[in-house]
Amino acid sequence: MHYISFMLLVLLFISPASSIYDFTVKTIDGKEKSLSDYKGKVVLIVNVASQCGYTPQYADLEKLYQKYRKDGFVILGFPSNDYGGQEPGSNADIKKFCTTTYSVTFDLFEKIPTKGDKKHPLYAYLTSQASPAGEVGWNFEKFLISREGKVVARFKSHVAPLSADLTQAVERELAKR
């Protein structure tokens, strides 16, 4: 009996995630949040930074969120200091910056590593499931997630949040029921 219990525990820990819904993360305020709370939504996950040349994308990310949120669209921002040390602040500093400078209302999470050996498990999943697979290249890389929690598109940092490529991909996913 102990062997069976042990094997079940092993399987639980080595089973790869099947969707983003298998992850729990911490909000920018330090509260645990299961990504399964977003089941049925189209999600855009973005690694963000406050001192990057792409930081003004916060404004367009907020516009994108406001345009489609009534249709079941959410944006999840994950600050990271992995790219040029461009997110040096605390979670409180980041939240204040985002809300006062860019009036961000989409969900923000605690600062996490998004590349390398210490990469957060969510980002290990995203970068292995996206096409193309591989490490995040810089701040403001975007992963579009289907209503089923699967990675359906990846957009490099230079792709603007309101670009035709990104908005059309969001609209395609929202149209699926």
C-alpha positions, 0 to 999 in steps of 0.5 A: 500500500505504501508503494502505491501511495509513493508512486502516486506522489511521484506521478503528481510531482513529475507529471508535466503541466497540461495547461496554465491552469495547473499553476499557482502564482502570487499576485503583486500583493503577495496572495496565492492565485490559481491560474485556473481562476481564468478558465474560459478566458482568453489570456495574454501573459506578458513579462514586464519591466518599468525601465525598458524601452518597451515600457510604454507598451503598458499604455497599449496593453491597458487599452487592449485589455479595456477593449476586449475584457467584456468579451472574456479577455484578460492580461496577466503581467509578470514583472521580471528583472532578467533583462538588463536589470530593468525591473529593479523595484519591489513589488510595491514599487512596481504596482505604484509605478504601473497604476500611477504612470499607466493607470494599469488595471489588468492583473499584475503578479510578483516579480519572477525569473522568466529565463535561465535555471531559476525560471518560474515553472509557469515560464518553463511551461510557456517557453516549452509549449510556444511556437517557436519554443525557447527562452524569452528574449526580452521584456514585453514578450507576449504569450496568447493563451486559449480558453482551454489554457493552452499557448496558441501564439507568441509575440516578441517584444517589438510586436505592439499590443495594438498591432494587427497581428496581435489584435487579430489573434486575440479576436480569433481566440475570443470568437471560439466558444 
